[in-house]
Amino acid sequence: MGANMRLTAKILSWLLAAVVVVMVMFTSLAIYMLQKNLEEEAFRSHKLIYSLFLPTITRYLWEFDITGIKETLSNIIENNYANKIYIYDADTILVTYLFKDKSTGKISNVRDNDKTVETNKIISPENKDLLEKKSAANEEFFIYNENSVNDTSRIIGAMQHKKGTNASASVIGYFVLDYSTDNITTAIRSMIRGVVILALCVTIMLVVSIGFLLRKTLINSILKLSQASINIAKGKFTKIDVPKRSKDEMVDLLRNFNMMITQIEVNQENLKLLAEEGIKISSKFNISDVAIQVSESLNKIAKLNINTEFFVINTMLQSNPTEGFHEMLKSGTRSMIKLTDEIDDPPNKKRFFIKDSSNKICIILQIDDLRSAHLYSFTAAESIYNAIRALQISITNALDNIHFVADQKEQQRLVSEQETARLVQNNLMPKFEYRKVGNFELANHFEAAAECAGDWWNYYILPNEKLLLLLGDVTGHGTASALLTAVVKGYCDSIHIQPEITSKDILSQLDTVVRQSGDGNKVMTMFAAILDPINGTITFSNAAHNFPMMIKLKNNGKVVEKLIAQGRPLGYELLSTSEGQTSYAYDQRQIKLEPGDVLFIFSDGLVEATNKNGDEFTERRLKNALQKYSDKEAKEMKECIITEFREFISHKKLDDDVTFLVCKFNLNT
């Protein structure tokens, strides 16, 4: 209400200002024109008096009849607005003078001491010359001064007389008539007061009337529009009552506003329906259910049965390997859109291409082109097309849900497989970190880079107190690598009991096992060593594994030597397919084993591990560590190497499995 009154006050103030300005301008112009008309009328009246009495005064002046002149002047000054009359002779000498007091109306003669002053002011040489020029030009020989002094106008005329019929007229004197314009000024002022009062009254009445009219026809409608807008903001769609008899622009505005409210309500219902149907579509986790729901939603939104064709890319249909898009809603044999076909709108059809979140087209939604049917207008068809475009997001969400469920199932399957492989692998290697086996101390460390590792090690006690050590590394890591190590471990459990088994025989047999067990993409490196404490020897073979290091005491000093033996990875493809060749022959070497010697076997994950700067741990750093800690027991030696290794990589995630084995030879006490 307050805002409405402020608007009314603004409009009325603008209107009042406009009316006042217009009335002031109009009144000022009218008063100015009236004043001019009154002044002209006064001039014409006194000019007429001057013209009527001029001959009489001229005759009296020629006869020098002062009494006649005074009587005539008395008649002139007594009966009109004249207040001064001067009569001069030809030499501009004042002959007589009459004066009428403005306040009392009393007529008197001029004082003698005013003659010189009046004569100098009135009949000046300039006036005489001007009158002579007018006389010579046969013009009206008088001078008119408008409002010369104190609201008084003046007429100055020359009196002429001819001495004979043929003689030229000569100036015998001057007739000066002053008349007052006070009456005009008084009338104008009175008129101004009346006009101002009338204008104020008319303006007030006009403003009040217009304000009432504005209030009834405009302001009330604006107030209704304002309240309706507030209701819309609050979610209330209230229509405005439209006057039935009125047909102005404000009524058109109210009707248009009601139409807008109606359209908003319709749009809200459509949006609500779109949202509900979109939620139904997004909640489907099966492509067949999505297709059915999309068709039902379109029919519900359009309020008619739309011929919906729902084509799905073949990669989403695991049972159908044919390339292309397959129709989902038809029973029986499905129609198909080949990938090689041009995917354009077919005749009398409209296609919509729907992509998943990876921007790949997965669905082609095809319906009849409603614009080509006479029953539907272009606007109605576009409305349905827009609804389909709006549902594309929901369909895309449904596709993502389907992909997500499939991915989750696959991940669960992989996790299950990895868990099974991890459980199997936990039983592949010895579960101790330190153990004494006869004359040997064994300390090991294993750390996997993934759930399932590719590294594997084990030890076996052979006849005659011999000790077999094996450490291998399958290419890569994961489930396949873990399963391959399980096969190798199972075979090793059986071959170590073979009499007089050698390191090269073990690798040759494992070469055949790996080749036959793998998928052709997996190979395995391995180091095999047989330690004989009785004879004091170590016999070893190598299938492309990192050369182990032996720390020996020579010349009262520690020397780190590599145990070098050549051989290719287990399971590597045979170079010859000649009959009878089933495995590869590995080299075998033997060196002297003395008390205090330390054998260090490791996988490449140890020396190739990198820190945050990308630097590798390297064999040189490992060699220095072995020389530093070789005097310690096998268990302490292992712990020191682990500590130095972790300080180097600074807790960086491993890129490969890390496995090493410390074997120290001691004599029995």
C-alpha positions in Angstrom: 0.0 0.0 0.0 2.9 2.3 0.9 4.6 1.7 -2.4 1.3 2.3 -4.2 0.8 5.6 -2.5 4.4 6.6 -3.3 3.7 5.9 -7.0 0.4 7.9 -6.8 2.2 10.8 -5.2 5.0 10.8 -7.8 2.5 10.7 -10.7 0.4 13.5 -9.1 3.5 15.6 -8.4 4.6 15.2 -12.0 1.1 16.1 -13.2 0.9 19.1 -10.9 4.2 20.4 -12.0 3.2 19.9 -15.7 -0.1 21.7 -15.2 1.4 24.5 -13.3 4.1 25.1 -15.9 1.5 25.0 -18.7 -0.9 27.3 -16.9 1.9 29.8 -16.0 3.1 29.9 -19.6 -0.4 30.2 -20.9 -1.4 32.8 -18.3 1.7 34.8 -18.8 1.2 34.9 -22.6 -2.5 35.9 -22.1 -1.7 38.7 -19.6 1.1 40.0 -21.9 -1.3 40.1 -24.9 -4.0 41.7 -22.8 -1.7 44.4 -21.5 -0.5 45.1 -25.0 -4.1 45.4 -26.2 -5.1 47.7 -23.4 -2.1 49.9 -24.0 -2.8 50.1 -27.7 -6.5 50.9 -26.9 -5.4 53.7 -24.5 -3.0 55.0 -27.1 -5.7 55.0 -29.8 -8.2 56.8 -27.4 -5.7 59.6 -26.5 -4.6 59.9 -30.0 -8.2 60.5 -31.0 -8.5 63.1 -28.2 -5.3 64.7 -29.5 -6.6 64.7 -33.1 -10.0 66.2 -32.1 -8.7 69.0 -29.9 -5.6 69.9 -31.9 -7.3 72.2 -34.4 -9.1 74.1 -31.6 -6.0 74.5 -29.6 -4.1 75.5 -32.7 -6.6 78.2 -33.5 -6.6 79.5 -29.9 -2.8 79.6 -29.9 -2.7 81.4 -33.2 -5.1 83.9 -31.8 -3.2 83.8 -28.5 -6.4 83.1 -26.6 -5.0 81.7 -23.4 -8.4 81.5 -21.8 -9.7 79.4 -24.6 -6.7 77.2 -24.4 -7.1 76.6 -20.7 -10.8 75.8 -21.0 -10.1 73.3 -23.8 -7.3 71.7 -21.8 -9.5 71.5 -18.7 -12.1 69.6 -20.7 -9.4 67.2 -22.0 -7.8 66.5 -18.7 -11.0 66.3 -16.7 -12.8 63.6 -18.7 -10.1 60.9 -19.4 -6.9 59.5 -18.0 -4.7 62.5 -19.1 -2.8 63.9 -16.1 -0.5 66.5 -17.7 -0.9 68.8 -20.7 1.8 71.1 -22.0 1.4 73.9 -24.6 4.5 75.4 -26.1 5.0 78.1 -28.6 7.2 77.7 -31.7 10.2 78.6 -29.7 9.5 75.8 -27.2 8.5 78.3 -24.6 5.8 77.0 -22.3 2.5 78.8 -22.8 0.4 77.0 -20.3 0.3 73.8 -18.4 -2.3 71.8 -16.5 -1.7 69.1 -13.9 -4.2 66.6 -12.4 -3.3 64.9 -9.1 -3.5 61.1 -9.4 -4.8 60.6 -5.8 -7.3 63.5 -5.5 -8.1 64.3 -9.2 -7.6 68.1 -8.5 -6.4 70.2 -11.6 -3.9 72.9 -11.1 -1.3 75.0 -13.1 2.3 74.2 -13.1 4.6 76.1 -10.8 6.9 78.7 -12.3 10.1 77.0 -11.1 9.2 73.8 -13.1 9.0 75.5 -16.5 12.7 75.3 -17.4 13.1 71.8 -16.3 9.9 70.5 -18.1 10.8 72.3 -21.3 14.3 70.9 -21.4 13.0 67.4 -20.9 10.1 67.4 -23.3 10.7 69.6 -26.4 14.3 68.6 -27.1 16.1 69.4 -30.3 15.8 65.8 -31.3 12.0 65.8 -30.9 11.8 69.0 -32.9 13.8 67.6 -35.8 11.8 64.4 -35.7 8.5 66.3 -35.9 9.8 68.4 -38.8 10.8 65.3 -40.7 7.4 63.7 -40.2 5.7 67.0 -41.4 7.9 67.1 -44.5 7.0 63.5 -45.2 3.3 64.2 -44.7 3.2 61.6 -41.9 1.3 61.9 -38.6 3.5 64.6 -37.0 3.5 63.4 -33.5 5.8 61.4 -31.2 4.6 58.6 -28.9 6.6 57.5 -25.9 5.2 54.3 -24.3 5.4 54.2 -20.5 8.1 56.9 -20.4 7.9 57.7 -16.7 6.1 56.1 -13.8 3.4 54.2 -15.8 2.8 57.3 -17.9 2.7 57.5 -21.7 3.3 60.7 -23.7 2.1 62.1 -27.0 4.0 65.0 -28.5 2.6 66.8 -31.5 3.3 69.9 -33.5 0.6 72.6 -34.1 0.7 74.0 -37.7 -1.0 77.0 -39.2 -1.2 78.3 -42.8 -1.1 82.1 -43.2 -2.7 81.9 -46.6 -4.3 79.4 -49.0 -1.3 78.8 -51.0 1.2 79.3 -48.2 2.9 76.3 -46.6 2.1 75.3 -43.0 4.4 76.4 -40.3 4.8 75.2 -36.7 3.3 77.7 -34.2 3.6 75.5 -31.1 3.7 72.1 -29.5 0.9 70.1 -27.8 2.2 67.6 -25.2 -0.3 65.1 -23.6 0.7 62.8 -20.7 -1.8 60.1 -19.8 -1.6 57.5 -17.0 -1.5 53.7 -17.5 -2.0 53.0 -13.8 -5.5 51.7 -14.5 -4.0 49.2 -16.9 -1.4 48.1 -14.4 -4.0 47.8 -11.6 -6.3 45.8 -13.9 -3.5 43.5 -14.9 -2.4 42.9 -11.3 -6.0 42.2 -10.3 -6.3 39.9 -13.2 -3.1 38.1 -12.2 -4.4 37.6 -8.7 -7.7 36.2 -10.0 -6.0 34.0 -12.5 -3.6 32.6 -9.9 -6.5 31.8 -7.5 -8.5 30.3 -10.3 -5.5 28.3 -11.6 -4.8 27.0 -8.1 -8.4 25.9 -7.7 -8.6 24.4 -11.1 -5.3 22.7 -10.7 -6.2 21.2 -7.3 -9.5 20.0 -8.7 -7.8 18.6 -11.8 -5.1 16.9 -9.9 -7.5 15.4 -7.4 -9.8 14.2 -10.2 -7.0 12.8 -12.2 -5.5 11.2 -9.1 -8.8 9.5 -8.4 -9.1 8.4 -12.0 -5.5 7.1 -12.0 -6.2 5.3 -8.7 -9.2 3.6 -10.2 -7.9 2.8 -13.7 -4.1 2.5 -13.4 -2.8 2.4 -9.9 -5.1 -0.3 -8.7 -4.2 -2.5 -11.7 -0.5 -1.9 -11.0 -1.1 -2.8 -7.3 -2.8 -6.0 -8.4 0.2 -6.8 -10.8 2.6 -6.2 -7.9 0.7 -8.5 -5.5 0.4 -11.1 -8.2 4.1 -11.0 -8.9 4.8 -11.4 -5.1 2.5 -14.4 -5.1 4.3 -16.0 -8.1 7.6 -15.6 -6.2 6.0 -17.5 -3.3 4.7 -20.2 -5.7 1.1 -19.0 -5.7 -0.2 -18.5 -9.2 -3.2 -16.2 -8.6 -4.8 -14.6 -11.7 -6.0 -11.0 -11.7 -9.7 -10.0 -12.3 -9.9 -8.2 -15.6 -12.6 -5.5 -16.1 -15.0 -6.7 -18.7 -16.2 -3.3 -20.0 -12.8 -1.6 -20.3 -10.7 -2.1 -23.4 -7.5 -0.1 -22.8 -3.8 -1.0 -22.8 -3.9 -1.8 -19.0 -6.6 -4.3 -19.5 -4.5 -5.9 -22.3 -1.6 -6.0 -19.9 -3.7 -7.7 -17.2 -4.9 -10.3 -19.8 -1.4 -10.9 -21.0 -0.3 -11.3 -17.3 -3.0 -13.9 -16.8 -1.9 -15.7 -19.9 1.7 -15.7 -18.6 0.5 -17.2 -15.3 -1.4 -19.9 -17.2 1.7 -20.7 -19.3 3.9 -20.8 -16.2 1.5 -23.3 -14.6 1.6 -25.4 -17.7 5.4 -25.3 -17.9 5.7 -26.2 -14.2 3.4 -29.2 -14.7 5.5 -30.2 -17.8 8.7 -29.8 -15.9 7.4 -31.7 -12.9 6.3 -34.5 -15.3 9.6 -34.4 -17.1 11.4 -34.6 -13.7 9.3 -37.6 -12.6 9.8 -39.5 -15.8 13.5 -38.6 -15.8 13.9 -40.1 -12.4 12.1 -43.3 -13.5 14.4 -43.6 -16.5 17.6 -42.9 -14.4 16.6 -45.5 -11.9 16.8 -48.4 -14.5 19.8 -50.6 -14.5 18.9 -52.8 -17.4 18.9 -51.6 -21.0 15.6 -53.3 -21.8 13.9 -51.7 -18.9 15.3 -48.3 -20.0 13.9 -48.8 -23.5 10.4 -49.7 -22.1 10.4 -46.8 -19.6 11.5 -44.2 -22.3 8.6 -45.3 -24.5 6.1 -45.1 -21.7 7.4 -41.7 -20.5 7.1 -40.2 -24.0 3.5 -41.4 -24.4 2.7 -39.9 -21.0 4.4 -36.6 -21.7 2.9 -36.2 -25.2 -0.5 -37.5 -24.0 -0.7 -39.7 -27.1 0.8 -42.9 -28.4 4.1 -42.1 -30.0 5.6 -44.8 -32.3 8.9 -45.1 -30.5 11.8 -47.1 -31.9 14.7 -47.6 -29.4 18.0 -48.8 -31.0 20.9 -49.8 -28.8 24.5 -50.2 -29.9 25.4 -53.9 -30.1 28.3 -53.6 -27.6 25.6 -53.3 -24.9 23.9 -56.6 -26.0 26.4 -59.3 -25.0 24.2 -62.0 -26.7 24.4 -60.3 -30.1 27.8 -59.9 -31.7 26.5 -58.3 -34.9 27.8 -54.7 -35.4 25.4 -51.9 -35.4 22.3 -50.6 -33.5 19.6 -53.1 -32.6 15.9 -52.3 -31.9 14.9 -53.1 -28.4 11.1 -52.7 -28.2 10.0 -55.1 -31.0 9.4 -58.7 -30.2 10.8 -61.4 -32.4 13.5 -60.6 -35.0 15.1 -57.2 -34.2 15.6 -54.6 -36.9 19.1 -53.2 -37.1 20.9 -50.0 -38.2 24.4 -50.8 -39.5 27.3 -48.8 -38.5 28.2 -48.4 -42.2 24.8 -46.8 -43.0 24.5 -43.0 -43.0 22.9 -42.2 -39.7 20.5 -39.5 -40.9 16.7 -39.0 -40.5 14.9 -41.6 -42.6 11.7 -40.5 -44.5 8.9 -39.3 -42.2 11.1 -40.1 -39.1 13.0 -38.1 -36.6 16.1 -39.5 -34.9 17.8 -38.4 -31.7 21.3 -39.6 -30.9 22.0 -40.2 -27.2 25.6 -40.4 -25.9 27.0 -41.8 -22.6 29.3 -39.8 -20.3 32.3 -40.8 -22.5 30.7 -39.1 -25.5 30.0 -42.3 -27.3 26.7 -42.8 -29.2 24.9 -45.7 -27.5 21.3 -45.2 -28.4 19.3 -44.0 -31.4 15.8 -42.9 -30.4 13.6 -42.8 -33.5 9.9 -41.6 -33.7 7.5 -40.5 -36.4 8.1 -36.9 -37.5 5.1 -35.2 -36.0 5.6 -32.1 -38.1 4.8 -34.0 -41.2 1.4 -35.0 -39.8 -1.6 -32.7 -40.4 -3.0 -33.5 -37.0 -0.1 -31.8 -35.1 1.2 -28.3 -35.4 4.8 -27.4 -35.7 4.7 -25.9 -32.1 3.3 -29.2 -30.7 5.9 -31.3 -32.4 8.7 -29.0 -31.2 7.4 -29.3 -27.7 7.6 -33.1 -27.9 11.1 -32.9 -29.5 12.2 -30.6 -26.6 10.9 -33.1 -24.1 13.0 -35.9 -25.7 16.0 -33.6 -25.6 15.4 -33.0 -21.9 15.1 -36.7 -21.2 18.5 -37.3 -22.9 20.3 -36.5 -19.6 18.2 -39.1 -17.8 18.9 -41.7 -20.4 22.6 -40.9 -20.3 22.4 -41.3 -16.5 20.7 -44.7 -17.0 23.5 -45.7 -19.4 26.1 -44.7 -16.8 24.3 -46.7 -14.2 24.3 -49.7 -16.5 28.0 -49.3 -17.2 28.7 -48.8 -13.5 26.8 -52.0 -12.5 28.7 -53.9 -15.2 32.0 -52.4 -14.1 31.2 -53.2 -10.4 30.5 -56.8 -11.3 33.7 -57.1 -13.3 35.6 -55.5 -10.5 34.1 -57.8 -8.0 35.0 -60.7 -10.2 38.6 -59.4 -10.5 38.8 -58.8 -6.7 37.5 -62.2 -6.0 40.1 -63.7 -8.4 42.9 -61.6 -6.9 41.9 -62.6 -3.4 41.9 -66.2 -4.4 45.3 -65.8 -6.0 46.6 -63.9 -3.0 45.5 -66.6 -0.7 47.2 -69.2 -2.9 50.3 -67.1 -3.1 50.5 -66.7 0.7 51.1 -70.4 0.8 53.7 -70.4 -2.0 56.6 -69.0 0.0 58.0 -69.8 3.4 56.2 -67.8 6.1 59.3 -67.1 8.3 61.6 -64.2 8.1 64.6 -65.9 9.8 65.5 -69.5 10.3 68.6 -71.7 10.9 68.8 -74.7 8.5 71.8 -76.8 9.4 74.9 -74.8 8.9 73.0 -71.9 7.3 71.2 -68.8 8.5 68.3 -67.7 6.3 66.7 -64.3 6.4 64.3 -63.1 3.8 62.2 -60.1 2.9 59.3 -60.0 0.5 57.2 -56.9 -0.4 54.6 -57.0 -3.2 53.9 -54.0 -5.5 50.3 -55.2 -6.2 47.7 -57.5 -4.6 49.3 -60.5 -6.4 53.1 -60.5 -6.9 55.3 -62.1 -9.5 58.3 -62.8 -7.2 58.7 -66.1 -5.6 61.4 -67.9 -3.5 61.8 -71.1 -1.5 64.3 -73.5 0.0 64.5 -77.3 0.1 66.7 -79.6 2.1 68.4 -82.1 -0.2 70.1 -85.4 0.7 73.5 -85.3 2.3 72.5 -82.0 4.2 72.6 -80.0 0.9 70.5 -76.8 0.7 68.6 -75.8 -2.4 67.7 -72.1 -2.8 65.4 -70.8 -5.6 64.4 -67.2 -6.3 62.4 -66.3 -9.4 60.5 -63.3 -10.9 57.6 -63.7 -13.4 57.3 -60.8 -15.8 54.8 -58.3 -14.5 52.6 -58.9 -11.5 49.0 -59.7 -10.8 46.8 -62.7 -10.9 48.3 -64.4 -13.9 51.8 -64.0 -12.5 50.8 -65.4 -9.1 49.1 -68.4 -10.7 52.3 -69.1 -12.7 54.4 -69.0 -9.5 52.0 -71.5 -8.0 52.6 -73.9 -10.9 56.4 -73.5 -10.5 56.2 -74.0 -6.7 54.1 -77.2 -7.1 56.6 -78.6 -9.6 59.6 -77.7 -7.3 57.9 -79.5 -4.4 58.2 -82.7 -6.5 61.6 -82.4 -8.3 63.7 -81.6 -5.2 63.4 -85.2 -4.1 65.0 -86.5 -7.3 68.3 -88.2 -6.5 71.5 -86.3 -7.6 69.4 -83.3 -8.9 71.5 -80.4 -10.1 70.7 -76.7 -10.5 70.8 -76.8 -14.3 68.5 -79.8 -14.3 66.0 -77.9 -12.1 66.0 -74.9 -14.5 65.7 -77.1 -17.6 62.7 -78.9 -16.2 61.1 -75.6 -15.0 61.6 -74.1 -18.5 59.4 -76.7 -19.9 56.8 -76.3 -17.2 56.6 -72.5 -17.6 56.3 -72.7 -21.4 53.5 -75.3 -21.2 51.7 -73.5 -18.3 51.8 -69.9 -19.5 49.8 -68.2 -22.2 52.9 -67.5 -24.2 53.1 -63.9 -22.8 54.7 -64.8 -19.5 58.3 -65.8 -18.8 60.2 -66.2 -15.5 63.7 -65.4 -14.5 65.2 -67.6 -11.8 68.4 -68.3 -9.8 69.0 -71.8 -8.5 71.8 -72.7 -6.1 72.8 -75.9 -4.2 74.9 -75.3 -1.1 77.0 -78.3 0.1 78.3 -77.7 3.6 80.2 -81.0 3.8 82.2 -80.5 0.6 82.2 -76.7 1.0 80.8 -75.8 -2.4 78.0 -73.9 -4.0 76.7 -75.0 -7.4 74.4 -72.5 -9.3 72.6 -71.8 -12.5 70.8 -68.7 -13.7 67.8 -68.2 -16.0 68.3 -64.5 -16.9 67.9 -63.4 -13.3 69.9 -60.7 -11.5 73.4 -62.0 -10.7 73.4 -62.7 -6.9 76.3 -61.4 -4.8 78.7 -63.4 -2.6 80.5 -61.6 0.3 83.8 -63.4 0.9 86.7 -62.8 3.2 90.0 -62.5 1.2 93.3 -61.1 2.5 91.7 -60.0 5.7 89.3 -57.9 3.6 85.7 -58.2 2.5 85.1 -58.8 -1.2 81.7 -58.7 -3.0 81.6 -61.0 -6.0 78.9 -61.6 -8.5 77.9 -65.2 -9.2 77.7 -65.1 -13.0 76.1 -67.8 -15.0 74.3 -67.3 -18.4 70.9 -68.6 -19.3 67.6 -67.4 -20.9 64.3 -66.9 -19.0 62.1 -69.9 -18.2 59.4 -70.4 -20.8 61.2 -68.5 -23.5 60.3 -69.6 -27.0 62.6 -72.4 -28.4 64.8 -71.4 -31.3 64.6 -74.9 -32.9 61.6 -77.2 -33.3 63.7 -80.3 -34.0 62.3 -83.5 -32.8 63.2 -84.3 -29.2 64.0 -80.8 -28.1 61.6 -79.9 -25.2 63.8 -77.7 -23.0 66.8 -75.4 -23.0 70.2 -76.5 -21.6 71.4 -74.1 -18.8 75.0 -73.5 -17.7 76.2 -74.6 -14.3 79.0 -73.2 -12.3 80.6 -74.1 -8.9 82.7 -72.1 -6.5 84.3 -72.8 -3.1 82.1 -72.1 0.0 83.8 -71.1 3.2 82.6 -70.4 6.7 81.4 -66.7 7.1 80.5 -66.4 3.4 77.2 -64.6 2.8 75.1 -65.3 -0.3 72.7 -62.4 -1.2 70.0 -63.3 -3.8 67.5 -60.5 -4.9 65.0 -59.5 -7.5 65.3 -56.6 -9.9 62.6 -54.7 -7.9 65.3 -53.9 -5.2 68.0 -52.3 -7.3 65.6 -50.7 -9.8 63.4 -49.0 -7.1 63.4 -45.2 -7.5 63.0 -42.3 -5.1 61.0 -39.1 -5.6 63.7 -37.7 -7.8 63.7 -40.7 -10.2 67.1 -42.0 -9.0 67.5 -45.9 -8.8 68.8 -47.7 -5.7 71.3 -49.4 -8.0 73.6 -52.4 -7.5 76.5 -50.1 -6.5 74.5 -48.8 -3.5 73.5 -52.4 -2.6 77.1 -53.6 -2.8 78.2 -50.8 -0.4 75.5 -51.8 2.0 76.5 -55.5 1.9 80.2 -54.6 2.6 79.0 -52.4 5.5 76.7 -55.0 7.2 78.3 -58.4 6.3 79.8 -58.8 9.8 76.3 -58.9 11.3 74.0 -61.9 11.7 71.8 -62.7 8.7 68.7 -61.3 10.5 70.4 -58.0 11.5 71.9 -57.7 8.0 68.5 -58.0 6.5 67.0 -55.3 8.8 69.9 -52.8 8.0 69.4 -53.3 4.3 65.7 -52.7 4.6 66.2 -49.5 6.6 68.7 -48.1 4.1 66.4 -49.1 1.3 63.3 -47.3 2.8 65.3 -44.2 3.6 66.3 -44.0 0.0 62.9 -44.4 -1.6 61.3 -42.2 1.1 58.1 -44.2 1.4 57.4 -43.9 -2.3 55.0 -46.6 -3.7 56.8 -49.5 -5.2 56.7 -50.0 -9.0 57.8 -53.7 -8.7 58.0 -56.5 -6.2 61.0 -56.4 -3.9 62.4 -59.8 -2.7 65.8 -60.7 -1.4 67.3 -63.6 0.6 70.4 -63.5 2.9 72.1 -66.9 3.4 75.1 -67.0 5.8 77.3 -70.1 6.0 78.5 -71.1 9.5 80.3 -74.2 10.9 78.5 -76.2 13.5 79.8 -75.6 16.9 
